[in-house]
Amino acid sequence: MKKRLRLTVIALVTILLGSVSFLVGRSLFRQHQDDLLHKGIELIPGVSQHIHDFRRVKVADDGRKVWEVAAEDAQYFEADKTVVIREAMLQLFLKDGRALGLQGREGRLLLDSRELTRVELSGNIEVMLAGYEVRTDEATYDHQQRRISAPGVVRIAGSAFELSGDGMEIDIEEQRLTLLHHVSMRVEPALLRQEGGHDVPL
């Protein structure tokens, strides 16, 4: 009698544990499905990696930084050798130790092996150089030419002047910024005299 009661208890405990395991497993599976649904962008075919807080740095043989890219979020597409980035910042380090910063809401990095060849940014672009602010909607950095270009309206603000024009090129090696078309300028003479000139060095 006691043996039969013990076997009955063991059977009931086994059934109970099995039921609990099934319910827990089903709950975890549904939660996993919900997570995949919310992160569906990570499951697009062709996406090799999805990286939060993305950062890539190029260092020269002498230990000097050449460029650095950071982004809040990045997706690497292996087939195209392209990284799609969001809330991105590109820094280019000049030979004199200064840095030129370029940031935008979204963009693409084109890679050749581990080398950066091109950066395309769009959405409220801001270029930071030598104390001046340069704003536009779209900009491209070509690493081979060491040049930043912007096809649209560009606005440049310094402490004593404002410049605007259509189209811009920044030659990194020559440290020269050129506005291409329809250039206009507004100057604050008093502030300009305090600065002692009106050149715009990079």
C-alpha positions as a Markdown table, in Angstrom:
| # | Residue | x | y | z |
|---|---|---|---|---|
| 1 | Met | 0.0 | 0.0 | 0.0 |
| 2 | Lys | 2.8 | 2.4 | 1.0 |
| 3 | Lys | 4.7 | 1.5 | -2.1 |
| 4 | Arg | 1.7 | 2.1 | -4.3 |
| 5 | Leu | 1.2 | 5.5 | -2.6 |
| 6 | Arg | 4.8 | 6.4 | -3.1 |
| 7 | Leu | 4.7 | 5.5 | -6.8 |
| 8 | Thr | 1.5 | 7.6 | -7.2 |
| 9 | Val | 3.2 | 10.6 | -5.5 |
| 10 | Ile | 6.3 | 10.2 | -7.8 |
| 11 | Ala | 4.1 | 10.1 | -10.9 |
| 12 | Leu | 2.1 | 13.2 | -9.8 |
| 13 | Val | 5.4 | 15.1 | -9.1 |
| 14 | Thr | 6.8 | 14.0 | -12.5 |
| 15 | Ile | 3.6 | 15.2 | -14.3 |
| 16 | Leu | 3.6 | 18.5 | -12.4 |
| 17 | Leu | 7.3 | 19.1 | -13.2 |
| 18 | Gly | 6.7 | 18.3 | -16.9 |
| 19 | Ser | 3.7 | 20.7 | -17.0 |
| 20 | Val | 5.8 | 23.5 | -15.4 |
| 21 | Ser | 8.6 | 22.9 | -17.8 |
| 22 | Phe | 6.3 | 23.0 | -20.8 |
| 23 | Leu | 4.7 | 26.3 | -19.7 |
| 24 | Val | 8.0 | 27.9 | -19.0 |
| 25 | Gly | 9.4 | 26.7 | -22.4 |
| 26 | Arg | 6.3 | 28.1 | -24.2 |
| 27 | Ser | 6.6 | 31.4 | -22.4 |
| 28 | Leu | 10.3 | 31.7 | -23.3 |
| 29 | Phe | 9.6 | 30.8 | -26.9 |
| 30 | Arg | 6.9 | 33.5 | -27.2 |
| 31 | Gln | 9.2 | 36.0 | -25.6 |
| 32 | His | 12.0 | 35.1 | -28.1 |
| 33 | Gln | 9.5 | 35.6 | -30.9 |
| 34 | Asp | 8.6 | 39.0 | -29.6 |
| 35 | Asp | 12.2 | 40.0 | -29.3 |
| 36 | Leu | 12.8 | 38.9 | -32.9 |
| 37 | Leu | 9.8 | 40.9 | -34.1 |
| 38 | His | 11.1 | 44.0 | -32.4 |
| 39 | Lys | 14.5 | 43.5 | -33.8 |
| 40 | Gly | 13.4 | 42.4 | -37.2 |
| 41 | Ile | 15.8 | 44.8 | -38.8 |
| 42 | Glu | 18.6 | 42.6 | -37.7 |
| 43 | Leu | 17.2 | 39.6 | -39.7 |
| 44 | Ile | 17.3 | 41.2 | -43.1 |
| 45 | Pro | 19.0 | 38.8 | -45.5 |
| 46 | Gly | 22.5 | 39.9 | -46.3 |
| 47 | Val | 23.2 | 41.5 | -43.0 |
| 48 | Ser | 26.4 | 40.0 | -41.6 |
| 49 | Gln | 26.7 | 41.9 | -38.4 |
| 50 | His | 24.6 | 44.3 | -36.3 |
| 51 | Ile | 26.7 | 46.3 | -33.9 |
| 52 | His | 25.7 | 48.8 | -31.2 |
| 53 | Asp | 28.2 | 51.5 | -30.3 |
| 54 | Phe | 30.2 | 50.9 | -33.4 |
| 55 | Arg | 33.8 | 52.3 | -33.5 |
| 56 | Arg | 36.6 | 51.8 | -36.0 |
| 57 | Val | 40.1 | 53.5 | -35.9 |
| 58 | Lys | 42.9 | 53.7 | -38.4 |
| 59 | Val | 46.3 | 54.2 | -36.9 |
| 60 | Ala | 49.5 | 55.0 | -39.0 |
| 61 | Asp | 52.7 | 53.1 | -38.5 |
| 62 | Asp | 54.1 | 56.0 | -36.4 |
| 63 | Gly | 51.1 | 55.6 | -34.0 |
| 64 | Arg | 49.3 | 58.7 | -35.2 |
| 65 | Lys | 45.5 | 58.4 | -35.7 |
| 66 | Val | 44.5 | 58.8 | -39.3 |
| 67 | Trp | 40.7 | 58.6 | -39.0 |
| 68 | Glu | 38.1 | 57.4 | -36.5 |
| 69 | Val | 34.5 | 56.4 | -37.1 |
| 70 | Ala | 31.9 | 56.0 | -34.3 |
| 71 | Ala | 28.2 | 55.4 | -34.6 |
| 72 | Glu | 25.3 | 54.6 | -32.3 |
| 73 | Asp | 24.3 | 51.7 | -34.4 |
| 74 | Ala | 25.9 | 49.9 | -37.4 |
| 75 | Gln | 24.9 | 47.1 | -39.8 |
| 76 | Tyr | 27.6 | 45.4 | -41.9 |
| 77 | Phe | 26.5 | 44.1 | -45.3 |
| 78 | Glu | 29.2 | 41.6 | -46.3 |
| 79 | Ala | 28.2 | 41.3 | -50.0 |
| 80 | Asp | 28.5 | 45.0 | -50.6 |
| 81 | Lys | 31.4 | 45.6 | -48.1 |
| 82 | Thr | 29.2 | 48.4 | -46.7 |
| 83 | Val | 28.4 | 49.5 | -43.2 |
| 84 | Val | 25.1 | 51.3 | -42.7 |
| 85 | Ile | 25.5 | 53.6 | -39.7 |
| 86 | Arg | 23.1 | 55.8 | -37.6 |
| 87 | Glu | 24.0 | 58.8 | -35.5 |
| 88 | Ala | 27.6 | 58.8 | -36.9 |
| 89 | Met | 30.8 | 60.8 | -36.4 |
| 90 | Leu | 33.8 | 60.8 | -38.6 |
| 91 | Gln | 37.0 | 62.4 | -37.4 |
| 92 | Leu | 40.0 | 63.0 | -39.7 |
| 93 | Phe | 43.3 | 63.8 | -38.0 |
| 94 | Leu | 45.5 | 66.4 | -39.7 |
| 95 | Lys | 49.3 | 66.2 | -39.7 |
| 96 | Asp | 49.5 | 69.2 | -37.4 |
| 97 | Gly | 47.6 | 67.3 | -34.7 |
| 98 | Arg | 44.2 | 69.0 | -35.2 |
| 99 | Ala | 41.0 | 67.0 | -36.0 |
| 100 | Leu | 38.3 | 67.7 | -38.5 |
| 101 | Gly | 34.9 | 66.3 | -37.4 |
| 102 | Leu | 32.0 | 65.3 | -39.6 |
| 103 | Gln | 28.7 | 64.1 | -38.2 |
| 104 | Gly | 25.2 | 63.2 | -39.4 |
| 105 | Arg | 22.1 | 61.2 | -38.6 |
| 106 | Glu | 22.8 | 58.3 | -40.9 |
| 107 | Gly | 25.1 | 57.2 | -43.7 |
| 108 | Arg | 27.2 | 54.5 | -45.2 |
| 109 | Leu | 30.9 | 53.4 | -44.9 |
| 110 | Leu | 32.4 | 51.7 | -47.9 |
| 111 | Leu | 35.3 | 49.3 | -47.1 |
| 112 | Asp | 38.1 | 47.7 | -49.0 |
| 113 | Ser | 39.2 | 44.9 | -46.8 |
| 114 | Arg | 39.7 | 46.8 | -43.5 |
| 115 | Glu | 40.5 | 50.1 | -45.2 |
| 116 | Leu | 37.9 | 52.9 | -45.3 |
| 117 | Thr | 37.4 | 54.2 | -48.9 |
| 118 | Arg | 34.3 | 56.4 | -48.7 |
| 119 | Val | 31.9 | 57.8 | -46.2 |
| 120 | Glu | 28.4 | 59.1 | -47.2 |
| 121 | Leu | 26.4 | 61.0 | -44.6 |
| 122 | Ser | 23.0 | 62.6 | -44.7 |
| 123 | Gly | 20.6 | 64.3 | -42.3 |
| 124 | Asn | 21.6 | 67.5 | -40.5 |
| 125 | Ile | 25.3 | 67.3 | -41.4 |
| 126 | Glu | 27.7 | 69.3 | -39.2 |
| 127 | Val | 31.4 | 69.8 | -40.0 |
| 128 | Met | 33.6 | 71.1 | -37.2 |
| 129 | Leu | 36.9 | 72.7 | -38.1 |
| 130 | Ala | 39.1 | 75.4 | -36.7 |
| 131 | Gly | 36.3 | 76.9 | -34.6 |
| 132 | Tyr | 33.9 | 77.2 | -37.5 |
| 133 | Glu | 30.6 | 75.4 | -38.0 |
| 134 | Val | 29.7 | 74.1 | -41.4 |
| 135 | Arg | 26.1 | 72.8 | -41.9 |
| 136 | Thr | 24.5 | 71.0 | -44.9 |
| 137 | Asp | 22.1 | 68.1 | -45.6 |
| 138 | Glu | 24.4 | 65.7 | -47.4 |
| 139 | Ala | 28.2 | 65.2 | -47.5 |
| 140 | Thr | 30.7 | 62.6 | -48.8 |
| 141 | Tyr | 34.3 | 61.9 | -47.8 |
| 142 | Asp | 36.5 | 60.3 | -50.4 |
| 143 | His | 39.6 | 58.8 | -48.7 |
| 144 | Gln | 41.7 | 58.4 | -51.8 |
| 145 | Gln | 41.3 | 62.0 | -52.8 |
| 146 | Arg | 41.2 | 63.1 | -49.1 |
| 147 | Arg | 38.3 | 65.4 | -49.9 |
| 148 | Ile | 34.9 | 66.2 | -48.4 |
| 149 | Ser | 32.2 | 67.3 | -50.8 |
| 150 | Ala | 28.6 | 68.5 | -50.4 |
| 151 | Pro | 26.3 | 69.1 | -53.4 |
| 152 | Gly | 23.6 | 71.1 | -51.7 |
| 153 | Val | 23.2 | 74.4 | -49.7 |
| 154 | Val | 26.1 | 75.0 | -47.3 |
| 155 | Arg | 26.2 | 77.4 | -44.4 |
| 156 | Ile | 29.4 | 78.4 | -42.6 |
| 157 | Ala | 29.3 | 80.3 | -39.3 |
| 158 | Gly | 32.2 | 82.0 | -37.5 |
| 159 | Ser | 32.3 | 84.5 | -34.7 |
| 160 | Ala | 32.4 | 87.5 | -37.1 |
| 161 | Phe | 30.7 | 86.3 | -40.3 |
| 162 | Glu | 28.3 | 83.9 | -42.0 |
| 163 | Leu | 28.8 | 82.4 | -45.4 |
| 164 | Ser | 26.4 | 80.4 | -47.6 |
| 165 | Gly | 26.5 | 78.9 | -51.0 |
| 166 | Asp | 25.6 | 75.9 | -53.2 |
| 167 | Gly | 28.1 | 73.1 | -53.2 |
| 168 | Met | 31.3 | 72.7 | -51.2 |
| 169 | Glu | 34.7 | 71.0 | -51.4 |
| 170 | Ile | 37.2 | 70.6 | -48.5 |
| 171 | Asp | 40.7 | 69.6 | -49.6 |
| 172 | Ile | 42.1 | 67.9 | -46.5 |
| 173 | Glu | 45.7 | 67.9 | -47.6 |
| 174 | Glu | 45.7 | 71.6 | -48.7 |
| 175 | Gln | 43.4 | 72.5 | -45.7 |
| 176 | Arg | 41.2 | 74.6 | -48.0 |
| 177 | Leu | 37.4 | 75.0 | -48.1 |
| 178 | Thr | 35.8 | 76.2 | -51.3 |
| 179 | Leu | 32.1 | 77.2 | -51.9 |
| 180 | Leu | 31.2 | 76.5 | -55.5 |
| 181 | His | 28.2 | 78.6 | -56.5 |
| 182 | His | 25.9 | 81.4 | -55.4 |
| 183 | Val | 28.1 | 82.5 | -52.5 |
| 184 | Ser | 26.9 | 85.2 | -50.1 |
| 185 | Met | 28.5 | 86.6 | -47.0 |
| 186 | Arg | 27.4 | 88.6 | -44.0 |
| 187 | Val | 30.1 | 90.2 | -41.8 |
| 188 | Glu | 30.0 | 91.8 | -38.4 |
| 189 | Pro | 32.7 | 94.5 | -38.9 |
| 190 | Ala | 33.2 | 95.2 | -35.2 |
| 191 | Leu | 33.9 | 91.6 | -34.4 |
| 192 | Leu | 36.0 | 91.2 | -37.5 |
| 193 | Arg | 38.3 | 94.1 | -36.5 |
| 194 | Gln | 38.7 | 92.4 | -33.1 |
| 195 | Glu | 39.9 | 89.2 | -34.8 |
| 196 | Gly | 42.2 | 91.2 | -37.1 |
| 197 | Gly | 41.3 | 89.7 | -40.4 |
| 198 | His | 38.8 | 87.8 | -42.5 |
| 199 | Asp | 40.7 | 84.7 | -43.7 |
| 200 | Val | 39.1 | 81.3 | -43.0 |
| 201 | Pro | 41.9 | 78.9 | -42.3 |
| 202 | Leu | 41.1 | 75.3 | -41.7 |
